[in-house]
Every structure is written in structure tokens, then in C-alpha cells.
Amino acid sequence: MSSLMTIGKTIITIAVLWVLAIPSFLIALYYSVLQLLKSKKRTSKSTVLLTGGKMTKCLQLARLFYSNGFKVVVVETPLYKYCGTRYSSSVSDFEIIPEIHSDGEDYQNELARVAQKYNADLFVPVSSPKSAYYSALARDKFQKKTMFFHLDAKTVKLLDHKHDFIELAKSIGLSVPESYTITSPQQLLNFEFTKEKSYVLKKLDYDPIHRLDLRTIPHQGWEDRVKNLEIREDSSWVLQEFIEGREVCVHTTSSKGKMTLYICCPSSPFQVNYQPIDVPEVRIWVTTFLQKLNATGQLSFDFIIRKNGEVIPIECNPRTHSAITLMHGQPETVDAYTNVSKINDPIVPNAKANSTYWLYHELYRIITAFSFSKIKKLMQRISSEKEAVFRKEDPWPFFFTNHISIPYQLWMLLFQGKEWLKIDFNIGKIVVSGGD
């Protein structure tokens, strides 16, 4: 049951978003009228099917494929039926498919049905942590003509397991942190900690709440904390050596081990700003890993770079990263998925490409800032960098994501009596405990 504080927070948030919806609607209407005057008929050479319509990264790929002459079909589950991508001028068709339950059979069957209905030439899942595995399982249900740009289910499961991924990288001869699988609180209580090292405890299954708790162990009161965590054989955690250094994240695509797209950015636990950087040591690590893996699909990595330059992987996520938003204005990005043979060097963000941000994340930071210098810095970001969702030539996704889809999700949580932690405008959803 929601607390009175949560109910109040929800109603106020909806009210604010609806007030802001008025100027947002008028701006979208203005630019859409201008686009109608410029519109031209076009024919599509191929059809691509994308999942994950609620997320900006799906919208980005939809725009990129559309700019390359593709017909774009997008699917989402019922809770996100008003997602911004649905209303993009880049998207020809939108279908609602079932949530993933039990063995995910209905979800897989519906993916295959939609692919067959639109005679899809290419399938690129823009997966949530949960759906990446079930999208991979759907491979055998698709018609043979559909190119499946996704890792196989076995590889998805391997890479998603934080400890198994570290062990795989170690077997290749790459640098890795110390890592242990923890299957009970008692195992952790019996662990022989030393003064020389501290560790971070992470849940192996994706958890939007615990993933932000990066307190090092041991710390004062850590024993009481872990006693209350659900650590079991069927819900194991990983204890990973804490590494001091600079955090970076990577998004890449691989075709049979050949890197075709590479993006590296500074990282943080709650990532809503992207700026391209070049760290040669990280690129070498990723290139080596992909070559040994010899797989096809999209992979994301988190690294920490020690002061001595050693690259230490933290985890690998076998799915699209929001860093793909940096590829705005680069239609050649699609070659990384469709014309692999013509790529000699991986496609990277344009050196002149603006860094990306999400407006309402920045406005919240401005409202909660307590220093003029911080407010000035945030205002400079808004004026000089690229809003990840809004485009003059495609204005409606911004309106629907922020003012229809997010409030709709908040209303659903209010009626269900559920607590929520925060809004992630980047992935177009509300972060709740036990979410995907």
C-alpha cells in the first residue's frame, strides 16, 4: 500500500508534468505542421523490427534506420502503450505484445508473429535486462528470411551473470577484478576480509533498487544489512573487488567477433548524460573480448580504469546501451547492423557530435541545486548539448514520453498502491522495486 507521502509525490509529479505538457504540445504542434509542409512520399527498401519502444535508445535506432530507407516496426508491452517512439514519424507500425510471464512463450510467439506479419528483414531487440534472454530464445520461431541481430540465449545468460562474465574474461587472459558468487548471508559473514581490500555486493538478477547501493564492504553495520538481503541459491549475488579509478561505459556491436560500432563514455551509477571519449586501452580490451567471443549482437560494458592505466571490467550487459543516443545525425550507424562487410574500422561518434542529455533530468537538477555555479553549469549543458529525445523534424516522441506515458505509469502505480523510487526519462519508465 502506498504511503501518504508517495501518494502526494505521485499526484504532484503528474500535475507538474501536465502543466509542462501545454508548452510541450504547442511546440510539437508547430514543428509537426512545418514538417507536413515539407513531407515527401518515400518507399522502404527493407523492414526492421525493434523492441523496447519506451526507451530513448529504441527511438534513436528507429530514426537511424528510417533515415536509411527502412520501414520501422516497433513493439512494446501494455504498460508502455503510450511510449514516445510509437508516435515518431520514423515508425510505420506499432504493436502491443504480452508481458513476459513464466517461460516467456507468449512473448516469443508474439515477436515471431509480428515479424511475420510485416515480413521483417531484420530483428534488432532493444532489450530490458529481462527481455534480452527471452528475445534470444525466440530465434527459432522467426522465419528464416529475418536476420536476427542478437546474441544467442546461452551467450546472453553467460554475459548477464556478473561472475561468469568475469571468469570468461579471465580465461581469455584479460584483466579482471577479484570476484565471488555468494549464495547465502552466512557465506558472506564467514568471508575473510582484509584491511587491504574492500568489496561491492551486487545482485546477479537485475534489480533497479539494489544496483544503486554501491557501499563497500566491510562498512559499519554491514553484517546487519546483509542479514536482511534475500541471498539464496536461486537468487545469488556477487562479491566483487572494489576498484578505485575512473569509470567508463561502452556500447558496441559485434558481427561474428568483428567490432562494427564502438562508443565509449564517462560513466556513473545513474547514467543520464553521454559524452564520447577515447580510451585506447579500453578499446583494445573490448576488441580482444569480442574476437574471442565470436558472436553477433549488441554488448555494453562497464569498466574502471586504475591510476596505472589498467582496465578492469565490472560487468557486461548483452543489450543496447543508451550511449547509442550519441549517434544522432550519423545514418551510417545502420551499416554496423546491415553492411558489416564494408566496415573496416568500427563506426564511432562524430568528433563534433553534441553530448546528449534528457531535459527533465536536468530541470530537476536545477530545481534541487544549492549553488549558483552548479545551476550555471546545468544551464550551459541545456543550451549547448543535445536533448536526446526532442527533434524538430520529429517532435511528438518528446511530448508523449514525458507528458502521456510517464503520467500514465504513475497513475497505474497509484491505483495499484505501489511505491516508486524515481522517474527515468531516459528509458521512459518509473523505477520500482522488483522492476525490469
C-alpha positions in Angstrom: 0.0 0.0 0.0 1.3 3.4 -0.9 2.1 5.8 1.9 0.5 9.2 2.1 3.9 10.7 1.1 4.1 8.5 -2.0 0.5 9.4 -3.0 1.3 13.1 -2.6 4.6 12.8 -4.5 2.7 11.0 -7.3 -0.1 13.5 -7.7 2.3 16.5 -7.6 4.6 14.9 -10.2 1.6 14.2 -12.5 0.3 17.7 -12.0 3.7 19.3 -12.9 4.1 17.1 -16.0 0.7 18.0 -17.2 1.3 21.7 -16.7 4.5 21.4 -18.7 2.5 19.5 -21.3 0.9 22.7 -22.5 4.0 24.4 -23.9 5.4 21.0 -25.0 2.2 20.3 -27.0 2.3 23.7 -28.7 5.9 23.3 -29.7 5.3 19.8 -31.1 2.2 21.0 -33.0 4.2 23.9 -34.5 7.0 21.7 -35.7 4.7 19.0 -37.0 2.9 21.5 -39.1 6.1 22.6 -40.6 7.1 19.0 -41.4 3.7 18.4 -43.1 4.5 21.2 -45.5 7.9 19.6 -46.3 6.8 15.9 -46.4 7.5 13.8 -49.3 6.4 10.3 -50.3 9.0 7.6 -49.7 9.3 3.9 -50.4 11.0 1.5 -48.0 13.7 -1.0 -49.2 13.6 -3.2 -46.1 11.7 -3.7 -42.8 13.3 -3.7 -39.4 11.6 -4.9 -36.2 12.6 -3.2 -32.9 11.6 -3.9 -29.3 11.8 -1.7 -26.3 9.8 1.3 -27.6 9.6 3.0 -24.2 13.4 3.6 -24.3 15.2 6.5 -26.0 17.7 4.1 -27.4 14.9 2.4 -29.4 13.8 5.8 -30.7 17.3 6.6 -31.7 17.7 3.3 -33.7 14.2 3.8 -35.2 15.3 7.3 -36.5 18.6 5.9 -37.8 17.0 3.0 -39.7 14.3 5.3 -41.1 16.9 7.7 -42.4 18.5 4.7 -44.2 15.2 4.0 -46.0 13.9 1.2 -43.7 10.3 0.7 -42.8 10.4 0.6 -38.9 8.1 -1.6 -36.8 8.2 -1.3 -33.0 6.7 -3.4 -30.3 6.1 -2.8 -26.6 4.2 -4.3 -23.7 0.8 -2.9 -22.4 2.2 -0.6 -19.7 4.1 1.4 -22.2 1.5 1.6 -24.9 1.8 5.4 -25.0 5.6 5.4 -25.3 7.0 8.3 -27.4 8.6 6.0 -30.0 5.1 4.9 -31.0 4.3 8.5 -32.2 7.6 9.0 -34.0 7.4 9.9 -37.7 10.2 7.3 -38.2 7.8 4.5 -37.1 5.4 3.0 -39.6 3.7 0.5 -37.3 3.4 -0.2 -33.6 2.2 -3.4 -31.9 1.5 -4.3 -28.3 2.7 -7.7 -27.2 2.3 -9.5 -23.8 4.5 -9.0 -20.8 7.0 -11.8 -20.1 5.5 -14.4 -17.8 6.8 -17.8 -16.6 8.6 -19.3 -19.7 8.0 -16.3 -21.9 6.4 -18.4 -24.5 3.6 -15.9 -25.3 6.2 -13.1 -25.6 8.3 -15.1 -28.0 5.4 -16.2 -30.1 4.1 -12.6 -30.5 7.5 -11.4 -31.5 7.6 -14.0 -34.2 4.0 -13.2 -35.3 4.8 -9.5 -35.7 7.9 -10.2 -37.6 6.0 -12.5 -40.0 3.0 -10.0 -40.3 5.3 -7.3 -41.5 7.7 -9.6 -43.3 10.6 -8.2 -41.3 14.1 -8.4 -42.9 15.9 -7.6 -39.7 15.2 -8.0 -36.0 17.1 -5.8 -33.5 15.9 -6.1 -29.9 16.4 -3.1 -27.7 16.1 -5.2 -24.6 15.5 -4.6 -21.0 17.6 -6.9 -18.7 14.7 -9.3 -18.5 13.7 -9.4 -22.2 17.2 -9.9 -23.6 17.2 -13.6 -22.8 13.6 -14.2 -24.0 14.2 -12.3 -27.2 17.2 -14.6 -27.8 15.0 -17.7 -27.2 12.6 -16.5 -29.9 15.2 -17.0 -32.6 13.9 -20.4 -33.8 10.3 -19.1 -34.0 11.2 -16.5 -36.6 11.0 -17.1 -40.4 14.4 -17.8 -41.9 14.4 -14.6 -44.0 14.6 -12.4 -40.9 18.2 -11.6 -39.9 18.5 -11.9 -36.2 20.9 -9.3 -34.8 21.1 -10.6 -31.2 23.3 -12.9 -29.2 22.1 -16.5 -28.7 20.3 -17.3 -25.4 23.3 -19.2 -23.9 25.6 -16.3 -24.5 23.1 -13.8 -23.1 22.8 -15.9 -19.9 26.6 -16.2 -19.6 27.3 -12.5 -20.0 24.4 -11.4 -17.8 25.9 -13.4 -15.0 28.4 -11.0 -13.5 30.7 -13.6 -12.0 30.6 -15.9 -15.1 31.4 -13.0 -17.3 34.5 -12.1 -15.2 35.6 -15.8 -15.3 35.2 -15.8 -19.1 37.3 -12.7 -19.5 39.9 -14.1 -17.1 40.1 -17.3 -19.2 40.8 -15.2 -22.3 43.8 -13.6 -20.4 42.2 -10.2 -19.9 42.5 -8.1 -16.7 39.6 -8.7 -14.2 38.7 -7.9 -10.6 38.6 -10.5 -7.8 35.1 -11.9 -7.8 33.0 -14.5 -5.8 29.5 -15.9 -6.1 27.5 -15.5 -2.8 24.6 -17.8 -2.2 23.8 -17.2 1.4 24.2 -14.4 4.0 26.2 -16.8 6.2 28.8 -17.3 3.4 29.3 -13.6 3.3 29.5 -13.3 7.1 32.2 -16.0 7.0 34.2 -14.3 4.3 37.8 -13.4 5.4 38.0 -9.7 4.7 41.4 -7.9 5.0 42.4 -4.3 5.5 44.0 -4.2 2.1 40.8 -4.7 0.0 37.1 -3.8 0.1 34.3 -5.2 -2.0 31.0 -4.3 -3.6 28.0 -6.6 -3.3 25.7 -6.9 -6.3 22.6 -8.9 -7.0 23.0 -11.2 -10.1 19.4 -10.7 -11.2 18.8 -7.1 -12.4 17.4 -5.0 -9.5 16.8 -1.3 -10.1 17.0 -0.5 -6.4 20.0 -2.5 -5.2 22.0 -1.7 -8.3 22.4 1.9 -6.9 23.6 0.7 -3.5 27.4 0.6 -4.0 28.5 0.9 -0.4 31.8 -1.0 0.0 32.0 -4.0 2.4 33.1 -4.1 5.1 31.4 -0.9 6.5 29.9 -0.1 9.8 26.8 -2.3 10.3 27.3 -4.3 7.1 26.5 -7.6 9.0 23.0 -6.4 9.9 22.5 -5.1 6.3 23.3 -8.4 4.6 21.3 -10.5 7.0 18.2 -8.7 5.6 19.0 -9.3 2.0 17.4 -12.2 0.1 20.6 -14.1 -0.8 19.8 -17.7 -1.8 20.9 -20.5 -4.1 18.2 -19.4 -6.6 18.9 -15.7 -6.0 22.6 -15.4 -5.8 24.8 -12.3 -5.5 28.3 -11.5 -6.5 31.0 -10.1 -4.2 33.4 -8.1 -6.4 36.6 -6.3 -5.5 36.2 -2.6 -5.2 38.4 -0.8 -7.7 39.4 2.8 -7.4 39.7 4.8 -10.6 37.8 6.4 -13.5 34.5 4.8 -14.6 33.7 4.4 -18.3 30.9 2.6 -20.2 31.0 1.2 -23.7 28.4 0.3 -26.3 29.4 -1.9 -29.2 28.0 -4.1 -31.9 29.7 -7.3 -33.0 29.3 -9.4 -36.1 30.9 -12.8 -35.6 33.5 -11.2 -33.4 34.2 -8.2 -35.6 33.5 -4.9 -33.9 31.4 -2.7 -36.1 30.3 0.1 -33.8 32.1 1.5 -30.7 31.1 4.2 -28.2 33.0 5.0 -25.0 31.7 7.5 -22.4 32.4 8.6 -18.8 30.0 6.6 -16.5 28.1 6.8 -13.3 25.6 4.6 -11.4 22.6 6.7 -12.7 23.7 7.4 -16.3 21.7 10.2 -18.0 24.4 12.2 -19.7 26.6 10.9 -22.5 29.8 12.4 -23.9 32.2 10.5 -26.3 35.7 9.9 -25.2 38.6 7.8 -26.5 40.5 5.4 -24.1 42.7 3.2 -26.3 43.3 0.6 -23.5 39.5 0.1 -23.2 39.1 -0.3 -26.9 41.8 -2.9 -27.0 40.2 -4.8 -24.1 36.8 -4.8 -25.8 38.2 -5.7 -29.2 40.0 -8.7 -27.8 37.0 -9.9 -25.9 34.7 -9.7 -28.9 37.1 -11.5 -31.1 37.3 -14.4 -28.6 33.5 -14.4 -28.1 33.0 -14.6 -31.9 29.3 -13.6 -31.5 26.8 -11.3 -33.2 24.8 -8.8 -31.3 24.9 -5.7 -29.2 27.0 -5.6 -26.0 27.6 -3.0 -23.3 30.4 -2.9 -20.7 31.2 -1.0 -17.6 34.9 -0.5 -16.7 37.0 1.1 -14.1 40.5 2.3 -15.1 43.1 2.2 -12.4 45.5 5.1 -11.9 48.2 3.0 -13.6 46.0 2.6 -16.7 44.9 -1.0 -16.1 41.4 -1.6 -17.5 39.2 -3.6 -15.1 35.7 -4.8 -16.3 32.9 -4.6 -13.8 30.1 -6.1 -15.9 28.8 -6.9 -19.4 25.2 -6.3 -20.4 24.2 -8.2 -23.6 21.9 -5.5 -24.9 21.8 -1.9 -26.4 23.2 0.9 -24.3 21.7 4.4 -24.1 25.1 5.7 -25.3 23.7 5.0 -28.8 22.0 8.4 -28.5 25.4 9.9 -29.3 25.0 8.6 -32.9 22.4 11.3 -33.7 22.9 12.7 -37.2 25.0 9.7 -38.3 22.9 7.5 -40.6 25.9 5.4 -41.4 25.5 3.8 -37.9 23.0 1.4 -39.5 25.9 -0.2 -41.5 27.1 -1.7 -38.3 23.9 -3.9 -38.3 23.4 -4.4 -42.1 26.6 -3.8 -44.1 29.2 -5.4 -42.0 31.5 -6.3 -44.9 32.0 -2.6 -45.9 33.2 -1.7 -42.4 37.0 -1.7 -41.9 37.1 0.3 -38.7 34.3 0.4 -36.2 31.9 3.3 -36.6 32.3 5.9 -33.8 30.5 9.1 -32.7 31.4 12.1 -34.8 34.1 14.1 -33.2 31.8 17.2 -33.5 28.7 15.4 -32.2 27.0 17.1 -29.2 26.8 15.3 -25.9 23.3 14.1 -25.0 21.1 14.8 -22.0 17.4 14.5 -21.0 15.7 17.8 -20.3 13.6 16.9 -17.4 16.5 15.2 -15.6 18.4 18.5 -16.0 15.5 20.6 -14.8 15.2 18.5 -11.7 18.9 19.0 -11.0 18.4 22.8 -11.4 15.5 22.9 -9.0 17.4 20.8 -6.4 20.7 22.6 -6.9 22.1 24.7 -4.0 24.8 26.6 -5.7 24.7 29.2 -8.5 27.8 27.7 -10.1 26.0 24.3 -10.4 22.9 25.9 -11.9 25.0 27.9 -14.4 26.8 24.7 -15.5 23.4 22.9 -15.9 22.0 25.8 -17.9 25.1 25.7 -20.2 24.6 22.0 -20.8 21.0 22.6 -21.8 21.9 25.4 -24.2 25.0 23.7 -25.8 24.3 20.0 -25.8 21.7 17.8 -27.5 18.4 16.8 -25.9 18.2 13.1 -26.5 14.5 12.8 -27.4 13.4 16.1 -29.0 13.9 16.7 -32.7 12.3 19.5 -34.7 11.7 17.1 -37.5 10.1 14.5 -35.2 8.6 16.4 -32.2 5.9 14.1 -30.8 8.0 11.5 -29.0 9.2 14.1 -26.5 5.6 15.1 -25.8 4.2 11.6 -25.4 7.1 10.2 -23.4 7.2 12.9 -20.8 3.6 14.0 -20.6 1.5 11.0 -21.5 3.4 7.8 -21.0 5.1 8.7 -17.7 1.9 10.1 -16.1 0.0 7.1 -17.2 2.5 4.8 -15.5 2.3 7.0 -12.3 -1.5 6.6 -12.3 -1.2 2.9 -12.7 1.2 2.7 -9.7 -1.2 4.9 -7.7 -4.2 2.7 -8.4 -2.1 -0.4 -7.6 -0.9 1.1 -4.3 2.8 0.6 -5.2 5.8 2.7 -4.1 8.3 4.1 -6.6 11.8 5.4 -6.3 12.3 7.7 -9.3 11.5 8.5 -12.9 14.0 7.5 -15.5 13.1 9.7 -18.6 16.0 8.0 -20.4 14.3 4.6 -20.5 10.8 6.0 -20.3 9.7 4.3 -17.1 9.2 4.5 -13.4 11.9 2.8 -11.3 10.2 0.4 -8.7 11.4 -2.4 -6.5 11.4 -5.7 -8.4 11.1 -3.9 -11.8 12.8 -5.0 -15.0 
